[in-house]
Amino acid sequence: MLGIYGGGGLLGAIAATRLHRHFSPRAVIIGVNWVWVALLPLFAVAGAPWQLGLIGAATAFVGPMWNVVIGTYTTTLVPNELLGRVNSVSMTLSWGVLPIGSLAAGYLLDRAGPTGAVWALSGFMLLTAVLATASRAVRHAPPLVSARTPADAER
């Protein structure tokens, strides 16, 4: 199960290096959230470990696209003198909530069981996707200008 899941993440990382050029940051932010909304409830109905692995692989496949696009977007738009601070805050927020998520997952598993925990996570993901879709900041985010090479600048 975990091997299949990891394979999805590995394939997603390979694909993200090529695919990220074809999608706007807005499309990735909104799209990845909705992909997760569609996939997470499947964990509640999967009956076999290999099914859990395939669902996990699909969720892990789109994760690297999110990481590449958000990282590129941040690096491109944030002024160099602020990049260290912005990345520090971003990493503190994104990695800092992991222990809280683990604690919440343990609580949900204890109180609601595995199926209830999956449905609670699915509901939270639905809320996140709706907020991302409705967000004015996301909908009106400036597009990334494709990187120019030194040879392009000479033309």
Buried (B, 14 or more C-beta within 10 A) or exposed (E): BEEBBBBBBBBBBEBBEEBBEEBBBBEBBBBBBBBBBBBBBBBBEBEEEEBBBBBBBBBBBBBBBBBBBBEBBBEEEBEEEEEEEBBEEBEEEEEEEEEEEEEBEEEBBEEEEEEEBBBBBBEBBBEBBEEBBEBEEBEEBEEBEEEEEEEEEEE
